[in-house]
Amino acid sequence: MVPERLLLAAAGAAVTGTGLVVATTGSGPLADPAGDALYAVLVYLVLAFCAPRARRGVLAASAFGLCALIELAQLTGLPATLMERWDPVRYLLGTTFNAVDLLAYAVGAVVGAGLHSLVLRTALVRGARPAQARD
């Protein structure tokens, strides 16, 4: 029996690892959008972990909203300033606003909801009881 939160944490670790590989070694026109989408998937998974009874649609909208807010904060220059003090901040807050990133975040939030559905099915197949069936 594998609890839902343990599966969400494992999925989050896998997404984090994949995102770091894409961010550090990826190149070409798909690397940046893929990294942004993975970022949104991770935000979704963290929200699902923290709010296990929330509906997937609410979680997806919240993940997108949080990512969009962070993207808009890049217009202030604050994330770039923080990155000058500690370089890893770039992975959390980014540095440069790009409106196209918002589309990648939307895709990532939807993929996060799909991954969450898979986690719920896996938890049910293995006999765990999810917090609540949600759409």
Secondary structure by P-SEA (a helix, b strand, c coil): cccaaaaaaaaaaaaaaaaaaaaacccccaaaaaaaaaaaaaaaaaaaaacccccaaaaaaaaaaaaaaaaaacccaaaaaaaaacccccccccccccaaaaaaaaaaaaaaaaaaaaaaaaaaaaccccccccc
